[in-house]
Amino acid sequence: MHILKNNRLSIFIVLLLTGTLSAQFQGLKFMVNPGHGGHDSDDRYIPQTGYWESEGNLTKGLYLRDLLKDRGAQVIMSRTQNRTEDDLPLSDIDRIANENQVDFFHSIHSNASSGNANYTLMLYKEMNGQPAFPEAREMGGIMADKIHAVNYTTDARNKGDMSFLGFNLGVLRTLNMPGTLSEGSFHDYIPESWRLQNIAYRHHEAQAIMRSFLAYYHLPADTFGVIAGYERDKNHKVSNYISSLSQDQYKTINNLRAALYDSLDNILKVYNGDFNNNGFFYFDSLAEGLYKVIIDFGAFEPDTLSFTVSRGTSVIRHRKPAPQSGLPPQVFGMEPASGSTEIDPYASVRLTFSQSMDTQSVGAVTFSPQRTGEFAWSQSNQTLMFTPDSAWRLADTVYVLVDSSALNSEGVVMEQPFSGQFVTGSAYKRSYIKETYPSDGDSITIYKKIWLTFSQKMLARTVLH
């Protein structure tokens, strides 16, 4: 009986929180403009990191849309894709906002200068030295602080466009309602550009923008909080950093694995870091309370952190774990994820190891049912991709095993074998071209590259002849 009562109580609390969450922005209509669109001449590209501003803006914008809609708002998007035709004229963007009579307009961007600045900037329309909409200046001050609180930037600034730029921004010029433009950080500051290549880092900025709307409308803080942080190597420094962002002088640690535990030591979530030189980890949608995070690395001692999460806030840590040699390698992740179903029968299998591996020990990796195929190592021999020569059977379970004979690059064997499995779909899915650049009918120079985006991973030898 006690268990039943507790379950009922838990369900009631979840329903109550869900109801509160969904009603926060009830009756409000916003327009979100992810700046630019398509890899065109007005986009911004950083070749050192592979970052496109149009992609970063869109990721933030789509996640912000979901956050606002989940809380009851009606959201108009200027674009939801990243094609040339999605890069609308600025006057059209304003017209859409005006015709929909939105309550507030916001445009999402990242900034660029000379590679040695990284502050958070908010801009609002200014006329004759005064804000065209005082509400926009108010929101700018709120949002500058909220974004700066989650992005690793030097400071937060809130400026009128005419005073700061010497002209009125086209995307704010003809609005009939308050509007703001955020430059969350500088994508040409290389450490920040790498951070922007982490999707979770972009999501964190979207969280900050959503929190800004809550604060602007004097609504209760969000029900949930965030845990985030950075892991760096204290023994290796880099040269391209801003002195006031002193943590950036240390080389970041790639390919970390962070596990989140509650106060009873129950594991709740696992976050797998990337290879994009940011050392970032992130857990969102956390109820108030006490948590523990244990972070594993390839050649560093595990890092154990304690966090107290409050509603509507982010707790962020900068860490430098101690190096340690002789640690056995582990499998940090598998794609498709172990336990997943309805997987494409043509799917490749990717294994991510905690350390650089001895590529000659690939025989330790086996599949059932057996398949011949191609093995390819990448990311300093920490990632192994297996592409089968033929499709997996339909509606079948594929078992993946890495036995303990697998060696790292120093000859240390795995302490424990790894096993995973996934289930293939019941039908073959035909590939198709989702997007082309240039688009059909575009006028281009003869030197433009041509891009084709397929619906699935393709075998190169079947596409290129």
C-alpha positions as CSV (number, residue, x, y, z in Angstrom):
1,M,0.0,0.0,0.0
2,H,2.8,2.4,0.8
3,I,4.3,1.9,-2.6
4,L,1.0,2.5,-4.3
5,K,0.6,5.8,-2.4
6,N,4.1,6.9,-3.2
7,N,3.5,6.2,-6.9
8,R,0.3,8.1,-6.9
9,L,2.0,11.0,-5.2
10,S,4.8,11.0,-7.7
11,I,2.4,10.9,-10.6
12,F,0.5,13.8,-9.1
13,I,3.6,15.9,-8.7
14,V,4.7,15.2,-12.2
15,L,1.3,16.2,-13.6
16,L,1.3,19.3,-11.4
17,L,4.7,20.4,-12.7
18,T,3.8,19.6,-16.3
19,G,0.7,21.7,-16.0
20,T,2.6,24.6,-14.5
21,L,5.3,24.3,-17.2
22,S,2.8,24.3,-20.1
23,A,1.0,27.4,-18.9
24,Q,4.0,29.7,-18.3
25,F,3.7,31.6,-21.6
26,Q,0.0,30.9,-22.3
27,G,-1.4,33.7,-24.5
28,L,1.9,35.0,-25.7
29,K,3.2,34.9,-29.2
30,F,6.9,35.2,-30.1
31,M,8.9,35.3,-33.4
32,V,12.3,33.6,-33.4
33,N,14.7,34.5,-36.2
34,P,17.8,32.3,-36.5
35,G,20.1,34.7,-38.4
36,H,21.3,34.1,-41.9
37,G,20.4,30.8,-43.8
38,G,22.3,28.6,-46.2
39,H,26.0,28.5,-46.7
40,D,25.9,31.7,-48.7
41,S,28.0,34.8,-49.0
42,D,26.4,36.4,-46.0
43,D,27.0,33.4,-43.8
44,R,30.1,33.2,-41.6
45,Y,32.4,30.2,-41.7
46,I,35.4,29.4,-39.5
47,P,37.7,27.0,-41.4
48,Q,39.8,26.1,-38.3
49,T,36.8,24.6,-36.6
50,G,34.3,24.0,-39.3
51,Y,31.7,26.2,-37.7
52,W,29.0,27.9,-39.8
53,E,27.1,30.7,-38.1
54,S,23.9,29.8,-40.0
55,E,24.0,26.3,-38.5
56,G,24.7,27.5,-35.0
57,N,21.9,30.1,-35.1
58,L,19.4,27.5,-36.4
59,T,20.3,24.9,-33.7
60,K,19.7,27.5,-31.0
61,G,16.5,28.8,-32.6
62,L,14.9,25.4,-33.0
63,Y,15.7,24.4,-29.4
64,L,14.4,27.8,-28.2
65,R,11.2,27.2,-30.2
66,D,10.7,23.9,-28.4
67,L,11.4,25.4,-25.0
68,L,8.9,28.2,-25.5
69,K,6.2,26.0,-27.0
70,D,6.6,23.4,-24.2
71,R,5.7,26.3,-21.9
72,G,2.6,27.4,-23.7
73,A,3.8,30.0,-26.1
74,Q,2.9,30.3,-29.8
75,V,6.1,30.6,-31.8
76,I,6.6,31.9,-35.3
77,M,9.9,30.8,-37.0
78,S,11.5,32.8,-39.8
79,R,13.2,29.5,-40.9
80,T,13.4,25.9,-39.8
81,Q,16.0,24.7,-42.4
82,N,19.4,25.9,-43.6
83,R,18.9,26.3,-47.4
84,T,19.6,29.3,-49.6
85,E,15.9,30.0,-50.0
86,D,15.5,30.1,-46.2
87,D,17.7,33.3,-46.0
88,L,14.7,35.7,-46.3
89,P,15.1,39.4,-47.0
90,L,15.2,41.3,-43.7
91,S,12.1,43.3,-44.6
92,D,10.2,40.0,-45.2
93,I,11.2,38.8,-41.8
94,D,9.8,42.0,-40.2
95,R,6.6,41.8,-42.3
96,I,6.0,38.2,-41.0
97,A,6.4,39.4,-37.4
98,N,4.1,42.4,-38.0
99,E,1.4,40.4,-39.8
100,N,1.4,37.8,-37.0
101,Q,1.2,40.6,-34.4
102,V,3.7,38.8,-32.2
103,D,4.4,40.1,-28.7
104,F,8.1,40.0,-29.0
105,F,10.7,39.4,-31.7
106,H,14.1,37.9,-31.2
107,S,17.0,37.3,-33.7
108,I,19.8,34.9,-32.8
109,H,23.4,35.4,-34.0
110,S,27.0,34.9,-33.0
111,N,29.6,37.6,-33.5
112,A,33.0,38.1,-35.2
113,S,35.8,40.6,-34.9
114,S,39.5,40.0,-35.1
115,G,39.6,36.7,-33.3
116,N,40.6,38.3,-29.9
117,A,37.2,39.2,-28.4
118,N,34.5,37.1,-26.8
119,Y,31.8,39.1,-25.1
120,T,28.0,38.7,-25.1
121,L,26.2,41.6,-26.9
122,M,22.5,42.5,-27.1
123,L,21.3,45.1,-29.6
124,Y,17.9,46.9,-29.8
125,K,16.6,49.5,-32.2
126,E,17.6,53.1,-31.3
127,M,16.2,56.4,-32.6
128,N,17.5,59.8,-31.6
129,G,19.6,58.4,-28.8
130,Q,16.6,56.6,-27.3
131,P,15.3,53.0,-27.6
132,A,12.5,52.8,-30.2
133,F,10.8,50.4,-27.7
134,P,11.9,50.8,-24.1
135,E,10.8,47.2,-23.6
136,A,13.5,46.0,-26.0
137,R,16.2,47.8,-23.9
138,E,14.8,46.1,-20.8
139,M,14.9,42.7,-22.4
140,G,18.4,43.3,-23.8
141,G,19.7,43.9,-20.3
142,I,18.1,40.8,-18.9
143,M,19.1,38.6,-21.8
144,A,22.7,39.8,-21.9
145,D,23.2,38.7,-18.3
146,K,21.4,35.4,-18.8
147,I,23.4,34.4,-21.9
148,H,26.7,35.6,-20.3
149,A,25.9,33.4,-17.2
150,V,25.9,30.2,-19.4
151,N,28.4,31.0,-22.2
152,Y,32.1,31.4,-21.3
153,T,32.4,35.1,-22.3
154,T,34.3,38.0,-20.8
155,D,31.3,40.3,-20.1
156,A,27.7,41.3,-21.1
157,R,26.8,44.4,-23.1
158,N,23.4,45.9,-24.0
159,K,23.5,48.6,-26.7
160,G,21.3,50.6,-29.0
161,D,22.1,49.7,-32.6
162,M,22.6,53.3,-33.8
163,S,25.0,54.2,-30.9
164,F,27.0,51.0,-31.2
165,L,27.0,50.3,-35.0
166,G,26.2,53.7,-36.5
167,F,23.0,52.4,-38.2
168,N,19.8,50.6,-37.5
169,L,19.8,46.9,-38.0
170,G,17.7,45.8,-40.9
171,V,16.1,42.9,-39.0
172,L,14.8,45.3,-36.3
173,R,14.2,48.4,-38.5
174,T,10.5,48.0,-39.4
175,L,9.1,46.0,-36.5
176,N,5.9,47.1,-34.9
177,M,6.8,45.5,-31.6
178,P,9.8,45.2,-29.3
179,G,12.6,43.3,-30.8
180,T,16.2,42.3,-29.8
181,L,19.2,40.7,-31.5
182,S,21.7,38.6,-29.5
183,E,25.3,38.0,-30.4
184,G,25.8,35.3,-27.8
185,S,29.5,35.0,-28.3
186,F,32.3,35.4,-30.9
187,H,32.6,32.5,-33.3
188,D,36.0,33.7,-34.6
189,Y,37.6,33.4,-31.2
190,I,38.8,29.9,-31.7
191,P,38.2,28.4,-28.2
192,E,34.7,29.7,-28.4
193,S,34.2,28.4,-32.0
194,W,35.1,25.0,-30.7
195,R,32.5,25.3,-27.9
196,L,29.9,26.4,-30.5
197,Q,30.6,23.1,-32.3
198,N,29.1,21.3,-29.3
199,I,25.3,21.0,-29.8
200,A,24.7,20.9,-26.0
201,Y,26.6,24.3,-25.6
202,R,24.2,25.8,-28.2
203,H,21.2,24.3,-26.3
204,H,22.5,25.9,-23.1
205,E,22.4,29.3,-24.8
206,A,18.8,28.7,-25.9
207,Q,18.0,27.8,-22.3
208,A,19.3,31.2,-21.3
209,I,17.2,33.0,-23.8
210,M,14.1,31.1,-22.6
211,R,14.9,32.1,-19.0
212,S,15.2,35.7,-20.2
213,F,11.6,35.6,-21.5
214,L,10.4,34.3,-18.1
215,A,12.3,37.1,-16.3
216,Y,11.0,39.8,-18.7
217,Y,7.4,38.8,-18.2
218,H,7.9,38.4,-14.4
219,L,7.0,34.8,-14.5
220,P,8.3,32.2,-12.0
221,A,11.7,30.7,-12.7
222,D,11.8,27.5,-14.7
223,T,11.1,24.4,-12.8
224,F,14.4,22.7,-13.8
225,G,18.1,23.5,-13.6
226,V,21.2,22.5,-15.5
227,I,24.6,21.0,-14.6
228,A,27.5,21.8,-17.0
229,G,31.2,22.2,-17.1
230,Y,34.5,21.9,-18.8
231,E,37.4,19.5,-18.4
232,R,41.0,20.6,-19.3
233,D,44.5,19.3,-19.2
234,K,46.5,21.4,-16.6
235,N,49.8,20.2,-18.0
236,H,49.2,21.4,-21.6
237,K,48.7,25.0,-22.5
238,V,47.7,26.8,-25.7
239,S,48.5,30.2,-27.0
240,N,45.4,31.5,-28.6
241,Y,43.3,32.7,-25.6
242,I,42.0,35.9,-24.1
243,S,43.8,36.7,-20.8
244,S,40.5,37.4,-19.0
245,L,39.2,34.0,-20.0
246,S,42.1,32.3,-18.2
247,Q,40.7,28.8,-18.3
248,D,41.1,28.9,-22.1
249,Q,44.9,28.7,-21.7
250,Y,44.6,25.0,-21.0
251,K,44.1,22.4,-23.6
252,T,40.6,20.8,-23.5
253,I,40.0,17.1,-23.0
254,N,38.1,15.4,-25.8
255,N,36.0,12.2,-25.6
256,L,35.0,12.4,-21.9
257,R,32.1,10.4,-20.4
258,A,30.1,12.0,-17.6
259,A,27.6,10.0,-15.5
260,L,25.0,11.7,-13.4
261,Y,23.8,10.2,-10.1
262,D,21.1,11.3,-7.7
263,S,21.6,11.6,-3.9
264,L,21.0,7.8,-3.5
265,D,23.7,7.0,-6.1
266,N,21.2,5.9,-8.7
267,I,22.6,6.6,-12.2
268,L,20.3,8.9,-14.1
269,K,22.0,9.9,-17.3
270,V,25.3,9.5,-19.3
271,Y,26.8,12.3,-21.4
272,N,29.4,11.4,-24.0
273,G,31.7,14.2,-24.9
274,D,32.8,14.9,-28.5
275,F,36.1,15.4,-30.3
276,N,35.6,19.1,-30.9
277,N,38.2,20.5,-28.5
278,N,35.8,21.9,-26.0
279,G,35.9,19.5,-23.0
280,F,32.2,20.3,-22.4
281,F,29.6,18.3,-20.4
282,Y,26.0,19.1,-19.9
283,F,22.9,17.7,-18.1
284,D,19.6,19.6,-18.4
285,S,16.0,19.2,-17.2
286,L,17.1,18.5,-13.6
287,A,14.8,18.9,-10.6
288,E,16.0,20.8,-7.6
289,G,18.3,18.7,-5.4
290,L,21.7,17.1,-4.8
291,Y,23.6,15.4,-7.6
292,K,26.9,13.7,-8.2
293,V,28.8,13.6,-11.6
294,I,31.6,11.1,-12.2
295,I,33.7,11.9,-15.3
296,D,35.9,9.3,-16.9
297,F,38.7,10.0,-19.4
298,G,41.2,8.0,-21.3
299,A,44.4,9.1,-19.5
300,F,43.2,11.0,-16.5
301,E,41.9,10.0,-13.0
302,P,38.1,10.0,-12.8
303,D,36.8,13.3,-11.6
304,T,33.9,13.2,-9.0
305,L,31.9,16.4,-8.5
306,S,29.0,17.3,-6.3
307,F,26.3,19.7,-7.3
308,T,23.3,21.4,-5.8
309,V,20.8,22.3,-8.4
310,S,18.2,25.1,-8.0
311,R,15.3,25.8,-10.3
312,G,16.0,28.1,-13.3
313,T,19.7,28.2,-12.9
314,S,22.9,26.5,-14.2
315,V,25.7,25.3,-12.1
316,I,29.0,25.4,-14.1
317,R,32.4,24.0,-13.2
318,H,35.9,24.4,-14.7
319,R,38.0,21.3,-13.9
320,K,41.5,20.0,-14.5
321,P,41.8,16.3,-13.6
322,A,45.1,14.7,-12.7
323,P,46.8,12.8,-15.6
324,Q,47.4,9.1,-15.0
325,S,49.2,6.5,-17.1
326,G,48.6,2.8,-17.4
327,L,44.8,3.0,-17.3
328,P,43.0,0.2,-19.2
329,P,40.9,1.3,-22.2
330,Q,37.1,1.2,-22.2
331,V,34.4,1.4,-24.8
332,F,32.7,4.8,-24.1
333,G,29.9,4.4,-26.7
334,M,28.4,2.6,-29.6
335,E,26.3,3.8,-32.5
336,P,23.6,2.6,-33.0
337,A,23.1,2.8,-29.3
338,S,22.9,-0.5,-27.5
339,G,19.3,-1.5,-27.0
340,S,18.0,0.6,-30.0
341,T,15.4,-0.7,-32.4
342,E,14.2,-0.1,-35.9
343,I,17.8,0.5,-37.1
344,D,18.5,0.8,-40.8
345,P,19.6,-2.6,-42.1
346,Y,22.4,-0.9,-44.0
347,A,23.7,0.8,-40.8
348,S,27.4,1.0,-40.0
349,V,28.5,0.4,-36.4
350,R,30.8,2.9,-34.7
351,L,32.6,2.2,-31.4
352,T,34.2,5.0,-29.4
353,F,37.1,4.0,-27.1
354,S,38.4,5.9,-24.1
355,Q,41.9,6.0,-25.4
356,S,43.9,5.6,-28.6
357,M,43.9,2.0,-29.6
358,D,46.3,-0.5,-31.2
359,T,44.7,-0.7,-34.6
360,Q,46.1,-4.3,-35.1
361,S,43.8,-5.6,-32.3
362,V,40.7,-5.0,-34.4
363,G,40.2,-8.8,-34.3
364,A,38.9,-8.3,-30.8
365,V,35.7,-6.8,-32.4
366,T,33.2,-9.4,-33.6
367,F,29.5,-9.3,-34.8
368,S,26.7,-11.9,-34.6
369,P,25.4,-12.6,-37.2
370,Q,28.9,-12.4,-38.8
371,R,29.5,-9.9,-41.5
372,T,32.5,-9.0,-43.7
373,G,33.1,-5.4,-44.2
374,E,35.5,-2.5,-43.8
375,F,37.1,-1.2,-40.6
376,A,38.2,2.4,-40.4
377,W,39.9,4.2,-37.5
378,S,39.6,8.0,-36.8
379,Q,40.0,10.6,-34.1
380,S,43.5,9.5,-33.2
381,N,42.5,5.9,-33.3
382,Q,39.8,6.3,-30.6
383,T,36.9,5.7,-33.0
384,L,36.4,2.5,-35.0
385,M,33.8,2.4,-37.8
386,F,32.6,-0.9,-39.3
387,T,30.8,-0.7,-42.6
388,P,29.3,-4.1,-43.6
389,D,29.6,-5.3,-47.2
390,S,26.0,-6.4,-47.1
391,A,22.9,-5.4,-45.2
392,W,22.0,-6.9,-41.8
393,R,19.0,-9.2,-41.8
394,L,15.6,-7.6,-41.4
395,A,14.0,-7.5,-38.0
396,D,17.1,-9.2,-36.5
397,T,19.2,-8.6,-33.4
398,V,22.8,-7.7,-34.1
399,Y,25.2,-8.4,-31.3
400,V,28.5,-6.5,-31.0
401,L,31.4,-7.8,-28.8
402,V,34.7,-6.3,-28.0
403,D,36.7,-8.8,-26.0
404,S,39.4,-8.1,-23.5
405,S,42.2,-8.8,-25.9
406,A,41.7,-5.3,-27.3
407,L,44.8,-3.2,-26.6
408,N,45.4,0.5,-26.3
409,S,48.4,2.2,-28.1
410,E,50.6,1.5,-25.1
411,G,49.7,-2.2,-25.1
412,V,47.4,-2.1,-22.1
413,V,44.4,-4.6,-22.4
414,M,40.8,-3.8,-21.7
415,E,39.8,-4.7,-18.1
416,Q,36.3,-5.8,-19.1
417,P,34.8,-6.9,-22.4
418,F,32.1,-4.8,-24.0
419,S,28.9,-6.1,-25.5
420,G,26.0,-4.3,-27.1
421,Q,23.1,-5.1,-29.4
422,F,20.5,-3.4,-31.6
423,V,17.5,-4.6,-33.6
424,T,17.2,-3.8,-37.3
425,G,14.0,-2.6,-38.9
426,S,11.4,-4.8,-40.7
427,A,11.8,-3.1,-44.1
428,Y,14.6,-1.5,-46.1
429,K,14.5,2.3,-46.3
430,R,15.5,3.7,-49.7
431,S,17.9,6.6,-49.6
432,Y,17.0,9.9,-51.2
433,I,18.5,13.4,-51.7
434,K,17.2,15.7,-49.0
435,E,18.9,18.9,-50.1
436,T,21.2,20.2,-52.8
437,Y,23.4,23.3,-52.9
438,P,23.0,25.2,-55.1
439,S,19.3,24.7,-55.2
440,D,17.5,24.1,-58.5
441,G,17.5,27.3,-60.5
442,D,20.1,29.2,-58.5
443,S,22.6,31.4,-60.3
444,I,26.1,30.7,-59.1
445,T,29.7,31.4,-60.1
446,I,31.6,28.6,-61.9
447,Y,33.8,28.1,-58.8
448,K,31.0,27.1,-56.4
449,K,31.2,23.7,-54.7
450,I,28.2,21.4,-55.2
451,W,26.7,19.7,-52.1
452,L,24.3,16.8,-51.9
453,T,22.7,15.8,-48.6
454,F,21.3,12.3,-48.5
455,S,18.7,10.9,-46.1
456,Q,21.1,8.2,-44.9
457,K,24.8,7.4,-44.7
458,M,25.9,6.3,-48.1
459,L,28.5,3.9,-49.4
460,A,30.9,6.2,-51.3
461,R,31.7,3.6,-53.9
462,T,28.1,3.4,-54.9
463,V,27.7,7.2,-55.3
464,L,31.0,8.1,-56.9
465,H,31.8,6.6,-60.3
